Amino acid sequence: MEFALEMLVKASLRGLSIAEVPTTLSPDGRDRPPHLRSFRDGWRSLRFYLLLCPRWLFLYPGILLAGCGGMASTVLMITDVPVGDVVFAHHSLILTTAMTNIGVQSILFWAFARIVGEHAGLLPVDRAFNAFRHAFTLERVLPVGSALVLFGLAAALYALLSWYELSFGEIQGDLQTRVVCGASFMAMLGFQLIFAAFFICLLDQVPDPTERKLASRRIASAAAEP
């Protein structure tokens, strides 16, 4: 069902010219009911659009979530936010930090999808993205991710010791919750960056289809030589 869409989308991605040719349709004269399914066929078309546009599927929602969640988390780490009779305090920080982590993970999924799409020939080469990707090396990300993990563990240890001083009793105030939220956020973000860098490094080891064909031809030629 999405074959016509595939031709249009791929032609548009490759910058080909697209023209509309007028045509006249006539009833096919068959007596059986049509085999089209509105929901199924519509979903397959929408799924195809999303798969070939990882920016709208992963990048833009990820930037929105990470940006809004990051700003809200920064404000809630400092003070409470009253909105009418409702006060957003440290309890809301749990949700905003989770929103930020989800946004970051969505952005990383966009990078993965972009690399796989280029290797498979489904997406055109993006020079700006590839320049950023080559700067996002494992050796550069590991120190940053490790530092975030260590800061998160140090903050978690501080919160644990503070709780120990209370004999693991009821915690008064909101400082502990803010510290724990910050610790979990930094540790999770650090691990996300480290794992993403390793996975991108793994994807870079996979040759594109053109290189695989050339390698197969070289192997075949070498095997055919006496």
Helices and strands as residue ranges (DSSP letters): H 3-13, H 38-51, H 54-54, I 55-59, H 60-78, E 81-83, E 86-88, H 90-119, H 127-135, H 138-165, H 175-204, H 209-224
